[in-house]
């Protein structure tokens, strides 16, 4: 059971635009993905992030847990890694 502090901390997720049927585009598929397919999927995911009211909270969360997969806060894995190095 999540603590009250954890539950409050993650309440932003309820307002995330990535929730629902399109959530799978934020992560690579289980099968190999061609470069053009990945780029198209990431562009689509990032366009959803661009309009999201909790984009900043999402990115902060991904950086704080060092999330290694998917699009979070409008950035992919490599973009988040580069941001953490600066």
NORMOMO-V705823 format. One record per run of one state. SS is the DSSP state (@ for helix, = for strand, . for the rest). FROM is the first residue (numbers start at 0). TO is the last residue. If there is no record, write none. Layout:
ss: <SS,SS>
from: <FROM,FROM>
to: <TO,TO>
//
This chain:
ss: <.,@,.,@,.,@,.,@,.,@,.,=,.,=,.,@,.>
from: <0,3,9,10,15,20,26,34,50,54,64,71,72,74,75,76,85>
to: <2,8,9,14,19,25,33,49,53,63,70,71,73,74,75,84,85>
//
